């Protein structure tokens, strides 16, 4: 049985059509995702430029995946964070927007992602951004 929806996005003169699966929670209610507050401050600094330092980080642990740190959007240096056209879909979290980091000393085309309207089961990550660990290195400050 196919559960899905059609997503049409007119962006910069281009028409993007995506067919995505809807939430998988209905068919896999025992799937494990836990979200906890990380107890220490975490920072990201690239080329001496502060990207984020926060003590309000969430740690998301998902079944069969590496743990992911989610930073409050308000704590991130908005001067260098830029939304891209890239959109992806997770059947357990929803549609993700992607972000780049760009300044005089930084140019990372796809550095982070966020769920604007995450599913109810993971609603705590709304207004949080996660950085790709293979691109960005974190430092625990405390």
Buried (B, 14 or more C-beta within 10 A) or exposed (E): EEEEEEEEEEEEEEEEEBEBEBBBBEEEEEBEBEBEEBEEBBBBEBEEBEBBBBBBBBBBEBEEEEEBBBBBBEBBBEEBBEEBEEBEBBBBBBBBBBBBBBBEEBEBEEBBBBBEEBBEBBEBBBEBBBBBEEEBEBEEEE
